[in-house]
Amino acid sequence: MTQPPLIRALLDPARSPLPGRPLELMETHASWVLLAGDRAYKIKKPITLPFLDYGTLEKRRVACGAELAYNRRFAPELYLGVVALTGTPEAPQCDGAGKIVDYAVEMLRFDEASRLDHIAARHELTPQHMSLLAAEIVDFHGRAAVAPADSPFGTPDLACAPAFANFAELYRLLPQERTRLEELEDWAKREAKHRRHVMEARKQNGRVRECHGDLHLGNLILRGGRVVPFDCIEFNESFRWIDVASELAFTLVDLLDHGEPGLASWLLDEWLAASGDFDALHVLRFYAAYRALVRAKVSAIRAGQEEGVAAADRDLAAARAYLDLAQRLCAPRTPTLTIAHGVSGSGKSVAAQALLLADAHAGTVRLRSDVERKRMFGLAAHQHSASPLDGGIYTAQAHEATYRRLEELAQLALHNGWSVIVDAAFLRRAERDAFRRLAVNNDVPFAILACEAPVEELRRRIAARRGDASEATLAVLEKQLKWIEPLGDDERGLALTPPPWPGAR
């Protein structure tokens, strides 16, 4: 779109009322963003699209107010207010006298290099960033409004409608991919039918909330020791009121698109550990495939808008790559079940984390006994239970209940095509046999991640622990060393050598 007189005036140092120099312009499909010193001013374009309407001044005023309110839920320090641009387009003022010609959302400017997509492009995105992001998402979703029971938001029909409408566009845009699209559409229809009752239950259980709606890496910044979301969807309620699993799927697919499957696995692991929302595993692949197919559509649309052949071919290649990703999400590899084995301090958690990061398909979930035990007793992962040895949450009954819960969750994940790593001690042969039977019953490969270290090293690691979900002490270690049941001859062939991990404990 050609720059209108108002934008030209705001960019002109001689006429612009915006503070700070030099003045810069960033442009999106729906907005102009003017950068002025330590401020950014976002002005809606006067456009009307099937999913967005900024066509009148009043609609842009309402949209600016909504953007301010919705984004202040998680980034109040960035969203400063709404500015009325007054006077004339050729000689504008900020909140001055005269007629209002438009509105702008005033934001605190941030360093573009701190955006997670830019950090990923520099190959500097880390598991620690994903841990921060998971904590942010769980905290925000926990505070977000829950969709009313009588609203259409999150119902199977409304949740699935965009996915099926997307196929109609893809058939038109990518006619040469019709066979693949038909296969993907058939899968989506089967999944929608099969998962319908889960979607209904998730809404009833409060999992449909007023989310961000556009949670890709480009809308996340690293700031003040937090990963801060910004620029949420304000213009379309159905994009924002969604299942929290659909929101997470958006970020996971973006990580896969950036070539970071290990970090996608890490984000999912941290999100599950913090939220306990394992039922999301029923629907996560459906939502992830949908997100990948939306990206395929957007790339195909861009290909049709490009003027140069090379640029069009690049976008078509990207669209096909997203179809490839959707296919991988629809048809995951045969899952596996891996359990850890070893006393406290032997490096089980570190080895499990290494396996998680090494999954090139982001199809693995980890279940940690220390976390799930505390969840059963209403405790946060890093909250100390103050339990005595063999008491409190560490009685024999609590131990048995924890392993039953781990088995239930492993069954849920395997049934939905996810590989599972169970991070627990599994010191007793009977405990290992129960999960070996689980693998047989699900017809999946079974392995044991056998971890060990010299006794003095075990003691050193436990003494040095800080901020861990495990409450193991030196007394616990001494007890475990006395009653651990070593792997039998038939188990040693199933044992995996733990991958190396710097600083293993």
C-alpha positions in Angstrom: 0.0 0.0 0.0 1.3 3.5 -0.9 2.1 5.6 2.1 -0.8 8.0 2.8 -0.2 11.7 3.7 -0.4 11.0 7.4 2.4 8.4 7.4 4.6 10.6 5.2 4.0 13.5 7.6 4.8 11.5 10.7 8.1 10.3 9.0 9.1 13.9 8.0 11.3 15.4 10.8 10.0 18.9 9.9 6.4 18.0 10.4 6.3 15.0 12.7 5.1 15.4 16.3 6.6 12.1 17.4 9.5 12.4 19.8 13.0 11.1 19.1 15.1 11.0 15.9 15.7 9.4 13.5 12.2 8.3 12.5 11.9 4.8 11.1 9.0 2.8 9.6 8.2 -0.9 9.9 5.3 -2.2 7.9 3.1 -5.3 8.3 0.1 -6.4 6.2 -2.3 -4.6 8.6 -0.3 -1.8 10.3 2.4 0.9 10.1 4.8 1.0 13.0 6.8 4.2 13.4 9.9 4.0 15.6 10.8 7.3 17.3 13.5 7.2 19.9 12.5 4.9 22.7 8.9 4.8 21.5 7.0 2.9 18.8 3.6 4.0 17.4 1.4 1.4 15.7 -1.2 2.7 13.3 -3.9 0.4 11.8 -4.2 0.4 8.1 -7.7 1.3 6.9 -8.4 -2.1 5.4 -11.1 -4.7 5.5 -10.3 -8.4 5.2 -12.4 -11.6 5.8 -10.9 -11.9 9.3 -10.2 -8.2 10.1 -12.0 -4.9 9.8 -10.1 -1.6 10.3 -12.2 0.1 7.6 -13.5 3.1 9.6 -11.9 5.5 12.1 -14.2 4.3 14.8 -13.3 0.7 14.2 -9.6 1.6 14.4 -10.2 3.5 17.7 -11.9 0.4 19.2 -9.1 -1.9 17.8 -6.4 0.3 19.3 -8.1 0.2 22.7 -8.6 -3.6 22.5 -4.9 -4.1 21.5 -3.8 -2.0 24.5 -6.1 -3.9 27.0 -5.4 -7.4 25.7 -1.6 -7.0 25.5 -1.4 -5.4 29.0 -2.4 -8.8 30.3 1.2 -10.0 29.9 3.3 -7.0 28.8 2.0 -3.9 30.7 5.4 -2.3 30.6 5.5 -2.3 26.8 2.0 -1.0 26.1 1.8 2.7 27.2 -1.5 4.0 25.8 -3.5 5.1 22.8 -2.6 8.4 21.1 -5.1 10.4 19.1 -3.6 11.9 16.0 -5.3 15.2 15.5 -5.2 18.2 13.1 -4.8 17.3 9.5 -3.0 14.3 7.8 -0.4 16.8 6.4 0.2 18.5 9.8 -0.6 16.0 12.5 -0.4 16.4 16.3 -0.4 13.9 19.1 -3.5 14.4 21.4 -3.8 18.0 20.2 -6.7 20.2 19.4 -8.8 19.8 16.2 -10.2 16.9 14.4 -9.0 13.4 15.1 -7.6 11.9 11.9 -6.4 8.5 13.3 -5.2 6.6 16.4 -2.0 5.0 17.3 -1.0 2.5 20.0 2.0 3.9 21.9 4.6 1.3 22.9 7.9 1.3 24.7 10.4 0.4 22.0 12.5 -2.7 22.5 15.7 -4.1 21.0 14.6 -6.1 17.9 17.6 -8.4 18.5 15.8 -9.7 21.7 13.0 -11.3 19.7 13.1 -15.0 20.0 13.0 -15.5 16.2 16.1 -13.4 15.9 17.8 -15.2 18.7 16.9 -18.5 17.0 18.4 -17.2 13.7 21.6 -16.6 15.5 21.5 -20.1 16.9 21.5 -18.7 20.4 18.1 -20.1 21.6 18.6 -22.4 24.6 16.6 -24.8 26.8 16.7 -22.2 29.5 14.8 -19.8 27.2 12.2 -22.5 26.7 11.9 -23.0 30.4 11.2 -19.3 30.9 8.7 -19.4 28.0 6.9 -22.4 29.4 6.6 -20.7 32.8 5.3 -17.5 31.1 2.7 -19.4 29.1 1.4 -21.5 32.0 1.2 -18.4 34.3 -0.6 -16.4 31.6 -3.0 -19.2 30.8 -3.7 -19.7 34.4 -4.8 -16.1 34.8 -6.7 -15.9 31.4 -10.4 -15.8 31.3 -12.2 -19.1 30.8 -14.6 -19.4 27.9 -18.2 -19.4 29.1 -19.9 -22.8 28.9 -22.6 -21.4 26.6 -20.2 -19.7 24.2 -19.2 -21.3 20.9 -15.5 -20.9 21.6 -13.6 -24.1 21.8 -16.5 -26.3 20.7 -15.4 -29.1 18.3 -17.3 -27.4 15.4 -15.7 -24.0 15.9 -12.3 -25.4 16.7 -12.3 -27.6 13.5 -14.0 -25.3 11.1 -10.9 -23.2 10.3 -8.9 -26.3 9.6 -11.3 -27.6 7.0 -11.8 -24.1 5.5 -8.0 -24.0 5.1 -8.1 -27.1 2.9 -10.5 -25.4 0.5 -7.9 -22.6 0.0 -5.0 -25.0 -0.3 -6.7 -27.0 -3.1 -7.0 -23.7 -5.0 -3.5 -22.4 -4.3 -1.6 -25.7 -4.6 -3.5 -27.8 -7.2 -0.3 -29.8 -8.0 -0.4 -31.1 -4.4 -4.0 -32.4 -4.5 -3.1 -36.0 -3.6 -1.2 -35.0 -0.6 -3.8 -32.5 0.5 -6.6 -35.1 0.2 -4.6 -37.5 2.4 -4.1 -34.7 5.0 -7.7 -33.7 4.9 -8.8 -37.3 5.4 -6.6 -37.5 8.4 -7.9 -34.2 9.8 -11.5 -35.4 9.4 -10.7 -38.7 11.2 -8.9 -36.9 13.9 -11.7 -34.4 14.4 -14.2 -37.1 14.7 -12.1 -39.2 17.0 -11.1 -36.3 19.3 -14.5 -34.6 19.4 -15.3 -35.9 22.9 -11.9 -34.8 24.1 -12.4 -31.3 22.8 -15.8 -31.1 24.5 -14.3 -32.3 27.8 -11.4 -29.8 27.6 -13.9 -26.9 27.2 -15.9 -28.2 30.2 -12.7 -28.5 32.2 -11.7 -24.8 31.5 -9.0 -25.5 29.0 -10.5 -23.0 26.4 -9.3 -19.6 27.4 -8.8 -16.0 26.2 -5.3 -16.7 24.8 -2.7 -14.7 22.9 -3.7 -16.2 19.5 -0.5 -15.5 17.6 2.2 -17.0 19.8 5.1 -17.4 17.4 8.7 -16.6 18.1 8.5 -13.2 16.4 5.9 -12.1 19.1 8.2 -13.1 22.0 11.0 -11.1 23.4 13.7 -11.7 26.1 13.4 -8.9 28.6 14.4 -8.6 32.2 14.9 -12.3 32.8 11.5 -13.1 31.3 10.2 -14.2 27.9 7.5 -11.6 27.3 4.7 -12.1 24.7 3.4 -9.1 22.8 1.2 -8.2 19.8 -1.6 -10.6 20.5 -4.7 -11.0 18.3 -7.2 -8.3 19.1 -9.2 -8.2 15.9 -10.8 -11.6 15.9 -12.3 -13.3 19.0 -12.3 -16.8 17.5 -8.5 -16.6 17.0 -8.0 -15.6 20.6 -10.5 -17.8 22.5 -8.9 -21.1 21.9 -7.8 -24.3 23.6 -4.5 -23.7 25.4 -3.1 -26.7 23.5 -3.8 -24.9 20.2 -1.9 -21.9 21.5 1.1 -24.1 22.5 1.0 -25.9 19.1 1.6 -22.5 17.4 4.9 -22.1 19.2 6.0 -25.7 18.8 5.4 -25.6 15.1 7.4 -22.3 14.9 10.3 -24.0 16.7 10.2 -26.9 14.2 10.1 -24.4 11.4 13.3 -22.8 12.8 15.0 -26.2 12.9 14.8 -26.6 16.7 13.0 -29.9 17.4 14.9 -30.5 20.6 13.9 -27.1 21.9 10.3 -27.9 20.9 10.5 -31.1 23.0 12.0 -29.1 25.9 9.2 -26.5 25.7 6.5 -29.2 25.7 8.2 -31.0 28.6 8.4 -27.9 30.7 4.8 -26.9 29.9 3.5 -30.3 30.8 5.5 -30.4 34.1 4.2 -26.9 35.1 0.6 -27.3 33.9 -0.1 -31.0 34.4 -2.3 -30.8 31.3 -1.4 -34.2 29.9 -4.8 -34.5 28.3 -3.5 -32.0 25.8 -1.6 -34.9 24.2 -4.9 -36.1 22.8 -5.3 -33.0 20.6 -1.9 -31.5 20.3 -1.0 -33.2 17.0 -4.3 -32.1 15.4 -3.7 -28.5 16.3 0.0 -28.6 15.3 -0.8 -30.0 11.9 -3.4 -27.3 11.4 -0.9 -24.6 12.3 1.6 -26.1 9.8 -1.1 -26.1 7.1 -2.0 -22.5 7.7 1.7 -21.6 7.1 1.5 -23.6 3.9 -1.4 -21.5 2.8 0.2 -18.2 3.7 3.4 -19.2 1.8 1.3 -20.2 -1.2 -0.6 -16.9 -1.2 2.8 -15.0 -1.1 4.0 -17.1 -4.1 1.0 -15.8 -6.1 1.8 -12.2 -5.1 5.5 -12.2 -5.9 6.6 -10.5 -9.1 9.8 -12.4 -9.6 10.0 -16.1 -10.5 12.8 -16.8 -8.0 10.8 -15.3 -5.1 7.6 -17.2 -6.1 9.5 -20.5 -6.4 11.0 -19.8 -2.9 7.6 -19.4 -1.4 6.2 -22.4 -3.2 9.1 -24.5 -1.8 8.3 -23.2 1.7 4.6 -24.2 1.2 5.6 -27.7 0.2 8.0 -27.8 3.2 5.1 -27.0 5.5 3.1 -29.8 3.9 6.0 -32.1 4.6 5.9 -31.0 8.3 2.1 -31.5 8.5 2.6 -35.0 7.1 5.2 -35.8 9.7 2.9 -34.5 12.5 0.1 -36.7 11.1 2.1 -39.8 10.9 4.7 -39.9 13.7 7.3 -42.6 14.1 6.4 -45.7 16.2 6.7 -44.5 19.8 9.1 -45.9 22.3 9.0 -46.4 26.0 12.2 -45.7 28.0 12.5 -45.9 31.7 15.4 -44.6 33.8 17.2 -46.8 36.5 19.5 -45.6 39.2 19.8 -44.2 42.7 19.6 -40.5 43.5 22.4 -38.5 42.0 23.2 -41.0 39.3 22.3 -38.6 36.5 18.8 -39.9 35.5 17.3 -36.5 34.9 20.2 -35.1 33.0 20.3 -38.2 30.8 16.6 -38.0 30.2 16.9 -34.3 29.2 19.7 -35.2 26.8 17.4 -37.8 25.1 14.7 -35.3 24.9 16.9 -32.7 23.2 18.2 -35.4 20.8 14.7 -36.2 19.4 14.8 -34.9 15.9 11.0 -35.2 15.5 9.9 -33.5 18.7 7.7 -36.5 19.5 8.8 -37.4 23.0 7.4 -36.5 26.4 9.1 -37.0 29.8 7.4 -38.0 33.0 9.3 -37.2 36.2 8.4 -39.0 39.4 9.5 -36.1 41.6 7.2 -33.7 39.8 4.1 -36.0 39.6 4.5 -37.1 43.2 4.3 -33.5 44.4 1.4 -32.7 42.0 -0.6 -35.6 43.6 -0.1 -33.9 47.0 -0.9 -30.4 45.7 2.6 -29.2 45.7 4.5 -27.3 43.0 7.6 -29.0 41.5 10.1 -27.0 43.5 8.1 -26.7 46.7 9.7 -28.6 49.5 7.3 -31.0 51.3 9.2 -31.1 54.6 8.6 -34.8 54.6 10.7 -37.0 56.9 12.4 -40.1 55.6 9.7 -42.7 54.7 7.0 -40.2 55.8 4.8 -37.5 54.3 4.8 -37.8 50.6 7.4 -40.5 50.7 5.5 -43.3 52.4 5.3 -46.7 50.7 1.6 -46.0 49.8 2.6 -42.7 48.2 5.5 -44.4 46.3 3.1 -47.0 44.8 0.5 -44.3 43.9 3.2 -42.3 42.1 4.2 -45.3 40.0 0.6 -46.0 39.2 0.2 -42.4 38.1 3.3 -42.5 35.9 2.0 -45.7 34.3 -1.4 -44.0 33.6 0.3 -41.0 32.0 2.7 -43.2 30.0 -0.3 -45.1 28.6 -2.1 -41.9 27.6 1.0 -40.6 25.8 1.8 -43.9 24.0 -1.9 -44.3 23.0 -1.6 -40.9 21.3 1.6 -41.7 19.4 4.1 -40.0 21.8 7.3 -41.6 22.8 7.8 -41.6 26.6 10.8 -41.3 28.9 9.9 -42.1 32.5 12.4 -40.3 34.8 12.2 -42.3 38.1 14.5 -44.5 40.1 12.9 -47.9 39.2 15.1 -49.6 41.8 12.7 -52.6 42.2 12.5 -55.2 39.5 8.7 -55.3 39.9 8.5 -51.6 39.0 10.5 -52.1 35.9 8.5 -55.2 34.9 5.3 -53.3 35.1 6.5 -50.8 32.5 8.0 -53.5 30.4 4.5 -55.1 30.2 3.1 -51.7 29.3 5.5 -51.5 26.3 4.5 -55.0 25.2 0.8 -54.2 25.5 1.2 -51.2 23.4 3.5 -53.0 20.9 6.3 -50.4 21.3 10.1 -50.9 21.8 11.2 -50.8 25.4 14.6 -49.6 26.8 16.2 -48.9 30.2 18.4 -45.8 30.6 20.8 -47.3 33.2 22.6 -44.5 35.2 25.3 -45.0 37.7 28.3 -43.3 39.3 30.9 -43.9 42.0 29.4 -43.6 45.5 31.5 -40.6 46.5 30.4 -38.8 43.3 26.8 -39.6 44.1 27.2 -38.1 47.5 28.9 -35.0 46.1 26.2 -34.4 43.6 23.4 -34.7 46.1 25.1 -32.4 48.6 25.5 -29.8 45.8 21.9 -29.9 44.6 20.0 -26.6 44.6 16.5 -25.7 43.2 15.6 -29.3 42.1 12.3 -31.1 42.4 14.0 -34.0 44.0 14.2 -33.9 47.8 16.7 -36.8 48.0 19.2 -36.5 50.8 22.4 -38.4 51.7 20.2 -40.5 54.1 17.9 -41.4 51.2 20.9 -42.3 49.0 22.3 -44.6 51.7 19.0 -46.4 52.0 18.7 -46.8 48.2 22.2 -48.2 47.9 21.1 -51.0 50.3 17.9 -52.1 48.6 18.5 -51.4 44.9 17.8 -54.4 42.8 20.3 -54.5 39.9 19.3 -55.2 36.3 18.8 -58.9 35.6 20.5 -60.7 32.8 17.4 -60.3 30.6 17.3 -56.5 31.3 20.9 -55.8 30.4 20.2 -56.2 26.7 17.6 -53.5 27.0 20.0 -51.0 28.7 21.0 -47.8 27.1 24.3 -46.1 27.8 23.3 -42.6 29.1 24.3 -39.9 26.6 27.1 -37.5 27.8 25.9 -34.4 29.6 28.2 -31.7 31.0 27.8 -31.4 34.7 25.8 -34.6 35.0 24.6 -35.2 38.5 
